[in-house]
């Protein structure tokens, strides 16, 4: 929002919310009616106020030339002076400051303007389009090409990533006056009083408003060397539709917790194609880059889906992919690599211990995050709780949770004899008194892991709280019960570039497995946490709080 909103700063139909699309109804109705009713030769999908704009040809050379000349002349010239006027303090505070609130730009910044500015830009861009219409030189190519050019150049200038090769300007020196670069416009967003041009810098050169550092910044940006990450979180895809929730997919979906959206089913041909590609040819790729307290953080994705981890015959291939990622991180001098989702598992790689044994000379530390997961679960249990029920497949984490609770005097109920026997092995004689078998389903606090089935959930009393200790969330089958998220914490504000959601977690919420790797690097803990080894639960919990990570609020009467 502009610092001092002026007339037409806000969009007039903003109060309508999603009903704003109803404004388009007359145009849609007219076009549909005309297309259905008129004869074949008279059909036209467009709804034009000018008769000359109907039934446009595919191509007209003179119209394309006129469009290019009118853009380079009147459009660029008028935009330059309009832009300079918008930087006058009166107009800037009422309108253009809204756009400049984004100092570090990204493509979406290109269309963030007050309504009045959009009207002005629409009138400018209409000059070539309207002229070709009334001179009967318009074509589908000139219209579509010009609109595509505007959108492409607009996004290019705000992408904040320099990739235009220097060779282009070496071979064609005059292009520096006819085509700007991302660094050219980024300077405008940091210096404010230079580089006003739309897409063609020629008017900045004519009127002396080119930033003095434009050339040097451009060359420096091309030579930049990406810093090696200090911490890598190694995860994988979950469902075939999860590709659309990546930052590389749809930004609108990536910014929301992962869920099934009906229109993604319409994209099943592309989804199937992507599954086949990743199955046979996929390589690990970088999903996200973050920074926190002088650490460079990255999330790497193994292009395999959760279902593939369930097949034993896929184990060797999956371990090879994980192993290659660890060795690549070792070459990049990564300090800590945390294993996320199914990349750690007792049967797959003994929670990461397999790689330590294969490569004992590794300097990188491998972390399964189990200690922080246990800490998060323990601190999610209401203090008034005196009894919990342990449900689901036993693993390293659940055994540690049961042990900690029994030592605190909290009764831990299990419904299966084999689980009871396994838990007994890890408990002291005093703690064994608090392990209950055979138990009942009367406990209001349920700690659930993988393989906690629907039948068991149905037996929980009304108002029960389900707290997962697993990587994947349980199905929410009971509307009369409460469900906590998988072990996770809120990230501190200083952890930057957290724009997308980590799977099903909300924005700026990070899984405990991922946070654990960051804490190991921050604290300089020179130990592996994998296999049967577990770090100090209390120590890792206190470290997480000291570094600004915060527990999630639990929606439950006892919480």
C-alpha positions in Angstrom: 0.0 0.0 0.0 1.2 3.5 -0.8 2.4 5.5 2.2 -0.3 8.2 1.6 -3.0 6.5 -0.6 -4.4 8.9 -3.3 -7.4 8.8 -5.6 -7.8 5.4 -7.3 -5.0 3.8 -5.4 -7.2 0.9 -4.5 -8.9 -1.3 -7.1 -12.6 -0.3 -7.2 -13.8 -3.9 -7.1 -11.6 -4.9 -4.2 -14.5 -5.0 -1.7 -16.2 -7.6 -4.0 -13.6 -10.3 -3.2 -14.0 -13.3 -5.5 -17.3 -11.9 -6.8 -15.2 -9.4 -8.8 -15.0 -11.9 -11.6 -18.8 -11.2 -12.1 -17.7 -8.0 -13.8 -16.6 -10.1 -16.8 -20.0 -11.8 -17.2 -21.4 -9.4 -19.9 -18.3 -10.0 -22.1 -18.3 -13.7 -21.6 -22.0 -14.0 -22.2 -21.9 -11.9 -25.4 -18.9 -13.8 -26.8 -20.4 -17.2 -26.1 -23.8 -16.2 -27.6 -22.2 -14.7 -30.7 -20.1 -17.8 -31.2 -23.0 -20.2 -30.9 -25.7 -18.2 -32.8 -23.8 -16.7 -35.8 -22.8 -18.5 -38.9 -19.4 -20.0 -39.3 -17.9 -17.1 -41.3 -19.3 -14.5 -38.9 -18.2 -16.2 -35.7 -15.7 -14.4 -33.6 -14.7 -15.1 -30.0 -13.8 -11.5 -29.3 -16.1 -8.8 -28.0 -14.7 -5.7 -29.6 -16.1 -2.2 -29.4 -14.5 -1.5 -32.8 -15.7 -3.4 -35.8 -12.1 -3.2 -37.2 -10.9 -5.4 -34.4 -13.0 -8.4 -35.3 -11.9 -11.4 -37.4 -8.2 -10.5 -37.2 -5.8 -12.3 -39.6 -2.9 -14.4 -38.2 -0.2 -12.2 -39.6 0.3 -8.7 -41.1 3.9 -7.5 -41.6 3.1 -3.8 -41.6 1.1 -4.2 -38.4 4.1 -5.9 -36.6 6.5 -3.2 -37.8 4.1 -0.4 -36.7 3.7 -2.0 -33.3 7.5 -2.2 -32.8 8.1 1.4 -34.0 5.3 2.9 -31.8 6.6 1.0 -28.8 10.2 2.2 -29.3 9.0 5.8 -29.9 5.8 7.1 -28.1 5.4 4.3 -25.6 9.0 4.2 -24.3 9.3 8.1 -24.4 6.0 8.7 -22.6 6.6 6.0 -20.0 10.0 7.5 -19.2 8.6 10.8 -18.3 5.6 9.3 -16.5 7.9 7.2 -14.5 10.0 10.3 -13.5 6.8 12.1 -12.6 5.8 9.2 -10.4 9.1 9.7 -8.4 8.1 13.2 -7.5 7.4 13.2 -3.8 3.7 14.0 -4.2 2.9 11.2 -6.6 5.4 8.8 -5.1 3.9 8.9 -1.7 0.3 8.4 -3.1 1.0 5.9 -5.8 4.4 4.6 -6.8 5.8 3.9 -3.3 3.5 0.8 -3.2 5.6 -0.7 -6.1 8.9 0.3 -4.5 8.1 -1.3 -1.2 9.8 -4.3 -2.9 13.5 -3.4 -2.8 14.6 -6.9 -3.5 12.4 -7.6 -6.5 10.8 -10.8 -7.8 8.7 -11.4 -10.9 5.4 -10.8 -9.1 6.7 -7.3 -8.2 6.3 -6.4 -11.9 2.5 -6.2 -11.6 2.2 -4.8 -8.1 0.9 -1.3 -8.8 -2.0 0.9 -7.6 -5.1 0.9 -9.8 -4.4 4.4 -11.2 -0.9 3.3 -12.4 -2.4 0.3 -14.1 -4.8 2.6 -16.0 -2.0 4.8 -17.1 0.1 1.8 -18.3 -2.9 0.3 -20.1 -3.4 3.6 -22.0 0.3 3.6 -23.0 0.4 0.0 -24.1 -2.9 0.6 -26.0 -1.2 3.1 -28.3 0.3 0.5 -30.7 -2.7 -1.8 -30.4 -5.3 0.8 -31.0 -3.3 2.4 -33.9 -3.0 -0.9 -35.7 -6.7 -1.6 -35.3 -7.9 1.7 -36.7 -5.4 1.4 -39.6 -6.6 -2.1 -40.3 -3.0 -3.5 -39.9 -3.7 -5.4 -36.7 -3.2 -9.2 -36.5 -3.3 -11.9 -33.9 0.5 -12.1 -34.1 1.0 -8.4 -33.4 -1.5 -8.4 -30.5 -0.3 -11.7 -28.9 3.4 -10.9 -29.6 3.2 -7.4 -28.1 1.4 -8.6 -25.0 3.8 -11.5 -24.6 6.8 -9.1 -25.0 5.4 -6.7 -22.3 4.9 -9.6 -19.8 8.2 -11.2 -20.6 10.3 -8.1 -20.3 8.4 -6.9 -17.2 9.1 -10.2 -15.4 12.7 -10.3 -16.6 13.4 -6.8 -15.2 12.1 -7.8 -11.8 13.5 -11.3 -11.5 16.6 -10.1 -9.6 18.8 -12.6 -11.3 21.2 -11.6 -14.0 21.5 -14.1 -16.8 21.7 -12.0 -20.0 25.1 -13.1 -21.5 27.6 -10.4 -22.1 28.3 -11.9 -25.6 25.0 -10.5 -26.9 26.1 -6.9 -26.2 29.6 -7.6 -27.5 28.3 -8.8 -30.9 25.5 -6.3 -31.0 26.7 -3.2 -29.0 23.6 -1.1 -29.9 21.4 -3.6 -28.0 22.4 -1.9 -24.7 20.1 1.0 -25.8 17.2 -1.2 -26.8 17.1 -3.9 -24.2 17.5 -3.6 -20.4 18.8 -6.4 -18.1 17.6 -7.6 -14.7 20.5 -5.8 -13.0 19.6 -2.5 -14.8 16.2 -2.4 -13.3 17.3 -3.8 -9.9 19.4 -0.7 -9.6 16.3 1.5 -10.1 14.7 -0.3 -7.1 17.8 0.3 -4.9 18.8 3.8 -6.1 15.3 5.2 -6.9 16.5 8.2 -9.0 18.2 6.4 -11.9 17.3 3.9 -14.7 13.8 5.1 -15.3 13.3 3.5 -18.7 10.6 0.9 -19.4 12.4 -1.8 -21.4 14.7 0.3 -23.6 17.5 2.2 -21.7 18.0 4.7 -24.6 16.0 7.5 -22.9 18.1 7.2 -19.7 21.2 7.6 -21.9 19.6 10.6 -23.7 18.6 12.4 -20.5 21.6 11.4 -18.4 19.7 9.3 -15.8 21.7 6.1 -16.3 23.2 4.9 -13.0 27.0 5.2 -13.0 27.4 1.7 -11.7 25.1 0.0 -14.3 27.9 -1.6 -16.4 30.0 -2.6 -13.4 27.0 -4.1 -11.5 26.0 -6.0 -14.7 29.4 -7.6 -15.1 29.8 -8.3 -11.4 26.4 -10.0 -11.3 27.4 -12.3 -14.2 30.6 -13.3 -12.4 29.0 -14.0 -9.0 29.9 -17.2 -7.4 27.2 -19.0 -5.4 28.3 -19.7 -1.9 28.4 -23.3 -0.9 25.7 -24.3 1.6 26.6 -25.0 5.2 23.5 -27.1 5.9 21.5 -29.3 3.5 18.2 -30.9 4.2 17.6 -33.9 1.9 14.0 -34.6 1.2 11.9 -36.1 -1.6 8.6 -35.7 -3.4 5.5 -37.0 -1.6 2.7 -37.6 -4.1 2.6 -37.1 -7.9 0.7 -33.9 -7.4 3.4 -32.6 -5.0 5.4 -31.4 -8.0 2.9 -28.5 -8.4 3.5 -27.5 -4.8 7.2 -26.9 -5.3 8.4 -23.4 -5.8 9.3 -24.5 -9.3 5.6 -25.3 -9.8 2.8 -23.0 -8.9 3.8 -20.2 -6.4 0.2 -19.9 -5.2 0.2 -23.6 -4.3 3.7 -23.6 -2.9 2.7 -20.8 -0.4 -0.1 -23.0 1.1 0.1 -26.3 2.9 0.0 -29.3 0.6 -3.5 -30.6 -0.1 -5.6 -32.1 -2.9 -6.9 -29.5 -5.3 -9.6 -30.5 -7.8 -8.1 -28.8 -10.8 -4.8 -30.6 -10.5 -6.7 -33.8 -11.6 -7.2 -32.1 -14.9 -3.4 -32.1 -15.4 -3.1 -35.8 -15.1 -1.3 -36.2 -18.5 1.5 -33.9 -17.4 1.5 -35.4 -14.0 1.9 -38.9 -15.4 4.6 -37.7 -17.8 6.6 -36.1 -14.9 6.3 -39.3 -12.8 7.8 -41.4 -15.7 10.6 -38.8 -16.2 11.6 -38.7 -12.5 11.3 -42.5 -12.2 13.9 -43.2 -15.0 16.0 -40.0 -15.4 15.5 -37.8 -12.3 18.5 -36.3 -10.5 18.6 -34.6 -7.1 17.9 -30.9 -7.4 18.0 -27.8 -5.2 14.5 -26.8 -4.1 15.1 -23.8 -1.8 17.8 -21.6 -0.5 17.6 -19.9 2.9 19.9 -17.9 5.1 20.1 -17.8 8.9 22.7 -16.3 11.2 25.6 -16.4 8.7 24.6 -19.9 7.5 23.6 -20.8 3.9 20.8 -23.3 4.0 19.6 -25.4 1.1 16.9 -28.0 0.6 17.7 -30.8 -1.9 15.0 -33.0 -3.4 15.5 -36.6 -4.5 12.9 -36.9 -7.4 11.3 -40.0 -6.0 7.8 -40.3 -4.5 6.8 -41.7 -1.1 5.2 -44.8 -2.6 8.5 -45.8 -4.1 10.1 -46.0 -0.6 7.5 -48.6 0.3 8.9 -51.2 -2.2 11.9 -53.2 -0.9 13.2 -53.7 -4.4 13.6 -49.9 -4.8 15.9 -49.8 -1.7 19.2 -50.1 -3.5 18.4 -47.4 -6.1 17.1 -45.1 -3.4 20.2 -45.6 -1.2 22.4 -44.9 -4.2 20.6 -41.5 -4.8 20.9 -40.6 -1.1 24.5 -41.7 -1.1 25.3 -39.6 -4.2 23.7 -36.6 -2.6 25.8 -37.0 0.6 29.0 -37.4 -1.4 28.1 -34.3 -3.5 27.5 -32.4 -0.2 30.8 -33.6 1.1 32.6 -32.2 -2.0 30.8 -28.9 -1.5 32.1 -28.8 2.1 28.7 -28.9 3.6 28.9 -29.1 7.4 25.6 -30.9 8.2 23.1 -32.9 6.1 19.8 -33.7 7.7 17.7 -36.6 6.3 14.0 -35.8 5.8 10.9 -37.9 5.3 11.6 -41.4 4.1 15.3 -40.7 3.3 15.9 -42.1 6.8 14.5 -45.4 7.9 15.3 -48.4 9.9 15.0 -50.8 7.0 16.3 -48.5 4.3 19.5 -47.3 5.8 19.2 -47.7 9.6 18.4 -44.0 10.0 21.5 -42.9 8.0 24.1 -45.1 9.7 24.6 -47.1 6.5 26.5 -44.2 4.9 28.7 -43.5 7.9 29.8 -47.1 7.9 30.4 -47.1 4.1 32.4 -43.8 4.2 34.0 -43.5 7.7 36.2 -40.7 6.5 33.3 -38.3 5.8 33.7 -34.9 7.4 30.0 -34.0 6.9 27.8 -34.8 9.8 24.6 -36.8 9.1 21.6 -36.0 11.3 18.3 -37.8 11.5 16.8 -35.2 13.9 15.4 -37.8 16.3 16.4 -35.9 19.5 14.6 -32.7 18.5 11.6 -34.7 17.3 11.3 -36.3 20.7 11.7 -32.9 22.4 8.9 -31.4 20.3 6.5 -34.3 21.0 7.2 -34.2 24.7 6.6 -30.5 24.9 3.4 -30.9 22.9 1.8 -33.1 25.5 -0.4 -31.1 27.9 1.2 -30.8 31.4 -2.0 -32.1 33.0 -1.7 -35.4 31.2 -1.1 -38.5 33.4 -1.6 -41.2 30.7 -0.9 -41.5 27.0 -1.5 -44.2 24.5 1.2 -45.2 22.1 -0.1 -46.2 18.7 1.6 -47.1 15.5 4.9 -48.7 14.4 7.6 -48.5 17.0 10.9 -46.8 16.0 13.8 -45.0 17.5 11.7 -41.9 18.3 8.7 -43.6 19.9 11.0 -45.7 22.2 12.8 -42.5 23.4 9.4 -40.8 23.9 8.1 -43.7 26.0 11.3 -43.9 28.0 11.1 -40.1 28.8 7.4 -40.2 29.8 7.8 -43.3 32.0 10.7 -41.6 33.8 8.4 -38.6 34.4 5.8 -40.9 36.0 3.3 -40.7 33.1 1.6 -43.9 32.2 2.3 -45.2 28.7 -0.2 -47.6 27.3 0.4 -50.0 24.5 -2.1 -52.4 23.0 0.3 -55.0 21.5 2.4 -57.6 23.4 5.4 -57.4 21.0 5.5 -53.6 21.3 5.4 -53.9 25.1 8.3 -56.4 25.1 10.4 -54.2 22.9 9.7 -51.1 25.1 10.6 -53.0 28.2 14.1 -53.6 26.9 14.9 -49.9 26.9 13.3 -49.0 30.2 14.9 -49.0 33.7 13.3 -51.1 36.4 11.7 -48.1 38.0 10.3 -46.8 34.7 8.8 -50.2 33.7 6.1 -49.7 36.4 4.6 -46.9 34.2 4.4 -49.0 31.0 0.9 -50.5 30.8 -0.2 -53.7 29.0 -2.7 -54.8 28.3 -4.2 -51.3 28.3 -7.5 -49.7 27.2 -8.4 -47.0 24.7 -9.5 -44.6 27.4 -6.5 -42.3 27.2 -7.2 -38.8 25.9 -3.7 -38.2 24.6 -2.7 -40.5 21.7 0.9 -40.5 20.3 0.5 -41.8 16.8 3.1 -43.1 14.3 3.1 -44.9 11.0 0.6 -47.7 10.6 -1.9 -46.3 13.2 -4.9 -47.5 11.3 -8.5 -46.3 11.0 -10.0 -48.9 13.3 -7.7 -47.8 16.2 -8.5 -44.1 15.7 -12.2 -44.9 15.9 -11.7 -46.3 19.4 -10.3 -43.0 20.8 -12.6 -41.2 23.2 -14.4 -38.0 22.1 -12.1 -35.0 22.5 -8.9 -37.0 22.2 -5.7 -35.3 21.1 -3.6 -37.1 18.4 0.1 -36.1 18.5 2.1 -37.6 15.6 5.7 -38.6 16.0 6.0 -39.7 12.4 7.3 -38.0 9.3 3.8 -38.2 7.7 0.6 -36.9 9.3 -2.2 -39.4 10.1 -5.5 -39.2 8.3 -7.9 -36.9 10.2 -10.8 -39.3 10.5 -12.4 -37.9 13.7 -14.2 -34.6 13.6 -14.8 -34.8 17.4 -11.1 -35.1 18.2 -8.0 -32.8 17.9 -5.0 -33.3 15.7 -1.6 -31.8 16.2 0.8 -31.3 13.3 3.8 -33.5 12.7 6.8 -32.5 14.8 7.6 -28.9 13.8 8.4 -25.4 15.1 7.9 -21.8 14.0 10.9 -20.3 12.4 12.4 -17.0 13.6 11.8 -13.9 11.5 15.6 -13.7 10.7 15.4 -16.9 8.8 15.0 -15.5 5.3 13.4 -16.6 2.0 10.9 -18.9 3.6 8.2 -18.2 1.0 6.9 -21.8 0.4 5.4 -24.4 2.7 7.2 -27.5 3.7 4.8 -30.1 2.5 1.6 -30.0 4.7 3.0 -27.5 7.3 1.9 -23.9 7.3 4.1 -21.0 6.1 7.2 -20.3 8.2 6.8 -23.6 10.0 9.7 -26.0 9.6 9.9 -29.7 10.4 11.9 -30.8 13.5 14.1 -33.0 11.3 15.1 -30.0 9.2 15.6 -27.7 12.2 17.9 -30.3 13.8 20.4 -30.0 11.0 20.5 -26.2 11.4 21.0 -26.4 15.2 23.9 -28.9 14.8 25.6 -26.4 12.5 24.8 -23.3 14.6 26.1 -25.0 17.8 29.1 -26.7 16.1 28.1 -30.1 17.4 30.7 -32.3 15.7 28.7 -35.6 16.0 26.5 -37.7 13.8 23.0 -38.4 14.9 22.0 -41.6 13.1 21.6 -45.3 13.7 20.9 -45.9 17.4 22.7 -42.7 18.4 20.5 -39.9 19.8 21.7 -36.5 20.9 20.7 -34.9 24.2 17.0 -34.2 24.1 17.1 -31.3 26.6 20.2 -29.8 25.1 18.8 -29.7 21.6 15.4 -28.3 22.9 17.1 -25.5 24.7 19.2 -24.7 21.7 16.2 -24.4 19.5 14.5 -21.9 21.8 17.7 -19.9 22.2 18.0 -19.5 18.4 14.4 -18.2 18.1 12.5 -21.3 17.1 9.1 -21.5 18.8 6.7 -24.4 19.6 3.4 -24.5 17.7 0.2 -23.7 19.5 -2.0 -26.8 20.0 -5.8 -26.5 19.6 -6.9 -28.5 22.6 -8.7 -27.7 25.9 -5.8 -29.0 28.0 -3.1 -27.3 26.0 
